[in-house]
Every structure is written in C-alpha cells, then in structure tokens.
C-alpha cells in the first residue's frame, strides 16, 4: 500500500488525537482505514456517538494486532450505531506508552460509506451442474485482503463489504487467520 496523504500523531505524555464529524444521516455504514505504528502503542480509532457519549461497537478485523515498522494494516468494519445516536465523529489516537517512551502512529486512506437499508439483489438464474456446488461462508467483519483460510478455499468480497470464502467442501470448521504483510 502506498499512502500519499498521511496523518502522523506523536504522544510522549497522555494522548494525541484528531477528530472529524462524519456526514452521517442515520443507518449502518462501512469504514475502512489504513494505519501503522512506528513506535509505542498500536493505532486506535473511535466512532464517537452523540448524545450517547460512547464509541460505537466495531466489528474490526485487526484492532488486536500490534505491528511496528513500515507495515501498513488496512482495517475495515461494518458499524451499526446505537439507537439514539444523532451525530458521529471519528477519532484517531496515538496513546503514550508511559515511562518516557513515545508513540508514533500514522493513519491514511480513511473511507466511510453508507450501507443501503435493503438490498436490490435479484437472483437471475440457478445453473445446473453435475459438479459439487460451491459453498459460501460469510464473515461478520469488514473485508480485508489480509484474511486467509484453509487450503481449497477462495477468499472473496461479499456485498462489497464483508469477507467470504468459497469452497466445494461441505466442511465449515475452518480456522481463519489474519496475516500481516511486511513491506
């Protein structure tokens, strides 16, 4: 990934943050962003719900990962704001590790898209085949190309938003894992 517009935050005491209000008019939405930690604590994003006064629950793909160096991690999530939310602001952070250390965190390519309330998908046909049909398993997390699964499965994007895996096997007890690619 090449990031051209990068926000870099430094924190050696307490927390450094930047925020922006989202142009949100109700309903669910999808967020994708890239981040990397050059030192200290991992990146953190909060979608602040007003007037509720808390961060929206994210079905995030990589928030538990800690990667330092030049590796960018692209994270995506489907967000279902809590009932009563009237406004949402996005906050990104660099949190001090304490003890005289410094956190340097970078963010780039933040994208927010509304998710239509209903789908206009239409089944055009159901082809007949003698081969074993593909089975589709859909994840709940936002799509990321860094997810992988068992041999014999193909990672796909579902509805333009989520991870999915195609296989001809009827077994669904796979172990998915998130891989970090170092550049």
N, C-alpha and C positions, 0 to 999 in steps of 0.2 A: 504494500500500500504506500502510495506517495501522498502526503498531506501537504497542501500548499498554504492553507490558512490554519495556523495552529495557535491555540491559546495555551500559554505556559504559565503555571502557577507555582510559586515558591512559598514554603512555610517552614520557618525555623522556630517559631513560637506560635502556639494556638493553631488557627486555621486560616487559610487563604481561600476565598471563593469568589465566583462570578455568577450572576443570575440574569435571566431574561424572562419576561412574561411570554407565555405561549398564546398564539392566536387560536384559542380553543373555544368551541361553541357547543359543547356537550358531546356525549358519546365516547366510545372507546377510540384509542389511537395507537399507532405504532411508532416507536422511537428506535433509531439506530445511531450509534456514535462510535468513534474510534478513540482510544486512549492508550497512554503508556506511562509507566512510572520510571523515571530516570534515577530516582533515589527515594528512600524513605517508604512511606505508606502507599498502599495501592490507590488507584483512582476511585472516586465515589461520585455518584450522581443522585440527586433527589428531585423528584417532581412534586413540588410543594402544593398541597390542596388548600385553597382558601374558601370559606372561613373555617374549615375543619381544623386546620393547624397541624397537619402531619404530612409525611411523604406518602405518595401513592405506592401501593404494592406493585413491584416489578417482577415479571416472570423472566428474570435475567439469565443470560447464558454464561456469563464469565465473571460476575462480581466476586466470586470466591477465589479467583486466580490472582496470584501475585507474580508479576513479570517485570523485571527490571532490565534496562538496556534499551536497545533500539527496536525491540519487537512491538509493533502496534497490535492491539487487541480490538477487534470490532465486536461490539456487543449490541444486541437488539432485544426488544421486549414489546409485548403487547400489553397495553395499560388499560385497565378498567377503573376509571376514577370512582371514588366512593360517592354514595348518594349524598347530596347536599353540597357537593363541590360546585363552586361558581366560577373560580379562576384557578389557573395552574401556572406556576413558574418553574423553570428548570434551573437548578443549582448544580454547579460542578465544584469540586473541592480538591485542595491539597492540605492534608492534615499533618501537623508536625509530629514526628516520631518521639519528640521529647529527648531529654538527655543531651542537648546540644547538637543533635542531628538536624538534617534538613530534608524536606520532601520536595521533589521537583516532579510535577505531573503535567502532562500535555494532553489536550483534547482537540479533536478535529472531526470534520465531516458529520456534524450533528444534523439528523433528518427526522422530522416529525410529520406523520401523515394520518389523516382521519381514516377510520375503518368504517365502511358503509354498514348501516344497521341491518340490512338484509342483502342477500346475495341474489344476483340475477343469473346465476349459473343455470344452464339448460342442458339436459342430457340429450344429445343428438342421436346417439345410437349405441347399441351394445353389441360389439362384434363377437362373432362366434369363432372359437378356435379350439383345436384339439390339444394345444399346449396348456400346461398348468398356468392359470391366470396369475398376474401379479397381485400381490397383497400390498396395501399401503398402510403404513403406520405413521400417524401424525403426532408430532411432539407439541407440547404446550408452550414452548419457548419461542421467542422470535428467531428468525432464520439467521444462521451464521455459517459461513463455509468452513469453519474450524471444527464442526462436529463430524465425527466419523462413527462407524458401527462395524458389525461383523462382516467378514468376507461374504460375498454373494449378495450384498445389499447395495443399493444405489441411493445416495443422498440427493434429495430433491427439495425444491422450494414449493410450499403448498399455499395456495391463495395469495401468493406474493408476499407472505408474511411469516410463515412458520416452517420449521424443519419437518421433513418427511423422509421415509425410507421405503424404497420399492424392493420387493424380493419375490421369488417364486416359492419360497419355503413357507410352510404353514406355521413354523415356529415363530413365536413373538417374544421369546425370552432373551433378547439381545442385550448386550451391555453397550450403551452409547458412551462415548467419552469425548471431551473437548480437548483438542490439541492446540498447542501454542507453536506457531511457526516463527522461527527467528530469522530475521532478515540479515 
